[in-house]
Amino acid sequence: MAFRALLSEEFRPYATLSLHQLDLLEKHFLLLQHWNRTLNLTRIDDLLENVRLNYCESLFLGLKLPPGPLRIADVGSGAGFPGIPIAIIRPDLNLTLIESHQRKAVFLREAANGIPNLHVFAARAEVCSERFDWIVARAVLPARVRTLGLAPNSALLLSRRAAFPDSELFELPWGRDRIVDVFHVELKPQHD
């Protein structure tokens, strides 16, 4: 089964992806396959695993974020997960992919081409002076994400054992004990 059909089928219980969204996701997938030959972007090479663990998990996380417009930072974006699928399924969000590895940042810039709500910051997250509404990440230590100070809220793709006790957890239906760990700060109204 081809990437588009498999992705559409796997994600159908959660949302119907438009033809335009499928075009952009397939473009990213093909670019990822090409670049992964020379640059280690993902170890997942099985098509079904790639669709489920890279794309479906990222899209699912995007659906769990509140309505926009919001500014989102994907810390340690690497191959563009979860940021690129989130930007595609949620055009109401403005995403910045933060990646310190320069060759991966070049890949991300090429992958972001044609996605207007997506930007790349090619440096360490610690030197980023922008502030965001939310941080998203996968394969980044959760404690590190919270101490960056880039945003008061976070939504992380994690294994259950890495989750914080004060977070809201959403089970990911694609197995392997995976969850979305959402930490949301309730902001109190400021008084004059």
N, C-alpha and C positions, 0 to 999 in steps of 0.2 A: 504494500500500500504506500502511496506517495505521501510526502510530508504534509501537504495541505489537507488531504482527506483524513489522514490520521489525526492531525491536530484538531480539525473541525469536529470529528467524531468524539475524541477524548474530552473536549471542553464543552460540548453541547449541553450537558446537564447544568452548566453554570451560566453560560451566555452563548449567543449565536454570534460568531465572528463574521463581519462583513467581508465582501470580496476584496475591498481595499485593505482591510486589516490583514487578511490572509496573504495578499500580495507582499505587504511590508514584512510580515513575519517570515515568509518564504525567502524573501531577499536576504534577510538577516541570516537565516539558516544556511543558505548557499554560500554566503560570504564567510560565515563561520567555518564551514567545511573546507573552503579554500585556504583560509588563513591558518587553520588548525594543523595543516600539513607541516608548516615551518615554525609556528609559534604555539606553545602549549596553552590554549585557551580553555579547553575542556577535555577531561579524560573520558567522558561519556561518548561512545561511538555507535552504540546500538540506537537505531532510529526510534523505537518505541520508548526506550529509556530517555533519550534526548527530548522527545516531545513531552513526556510526562514530567520529568524532573527539572528540565530547564524552562520549557515554554509554559506548560500548564500551571506549574507552581507559581511562576512569575505573574501570569495573567490572573490567577486566583488571588494573589496578594493585592494586585491592582484593584480588584473588585472590593476588597476589604477597606481600602482607604476612603476617607470621607469625601463628599463632593468638593470640587474645586471652585474657584481657582486656588490652587495651592502650589507652593514651591517645595519640590522633593529633591533630596540628594541621595544618589545610589553610591554608597561608599565601597570602594574596592570593586568596582564594576567588572573588571576583567573582560569577560566575553560579552558583557552587556546584560547580564542577568542580576537582578530582576528588572533593571531600569528600562531597557528597550521594549520588552513586551508590555510593561506598564504604560509607557508613553504611547504605544500603539493602541491599547485598549481604552486609555483614558486621556483623550486629547484636551480635556479640561485642566490637566495638570501640567506644570512646567518642570521638567526633569533635568537635573545636572548629573552626569556620570562622572564620578571622581575616581581617577586611576593614576597612580604614581609611576607605573611601569610605562615607559615612553612608547615602546613598540605596541603595547596593548592599547594605549591612548590613540595611536595612529589608526589601528583597526577600528576603535570606537568612533573616531571621526568619520571614517568611511561608512560605517554602519549607520551613523546618525544622519547621513546625507538624505534629504527628502522627508525627514520627520521634523516638522517645524517647532515642536515643543520639547526638543531634545538638544542638550548642549554637553560639551566635554570639558572638564577641568583636569589638565594633565599635570598633577602634582599631588603631594601627600595631603590627606584631609586636614591634618593639623595646621597647614599653612593657608587653608581656605578662609578668607575673611567674610564670605557671604554667610547669611543666616537663612535657614530654611524652616518650613513648617513641619516637615517630616524627614526622617532618614529611613531609607530602606537598604537592606543588605542581605547577602547570603555568603557563607564561607568566610565570615568575619566574626571575630570574638564579640559576643553581645556586650560584655563589660566595656570593651574598647569603644563600641559605637556610642554607648551612653555617656562616656566621659569626654567625647569630642567637643560637646557644647555647640554643635552646629544646628541642632533643632531640639525642641522640647519633647517631640513624639518620635517613636520608632516602630517600624513593622519589619520583622526579621524572619527569614526562612531558616528554621533551625530543626535540629533533632529535639525530641521532647526532653531529653536529659539536660540540654543546654538552656532551657527556658528559665526565665525569671519568675519567682513566685508572685510578684505583683503585676503580672501581665495578663492580658486577655488572650486566650489560646484558641486557635481555629485549626481543627484537624485537616490535614491535606489528604484527599482521597486516593492519592497515588502510592500509598504504602511507605515502608521503611521508617515508620515511627516519626514522620515529618509533620511539623506544625508551622503556622504563622503565629509569631509572638508579637502582640501589639501592646505597646506601652504608650498611653495617652495621658498627658498632663491636663487636668482641668484648670483652665486659667480663670482666676477670680477677677470680676470687674474692678477696674481701678476707680477710686473715689477721688474727686477733686478737693 
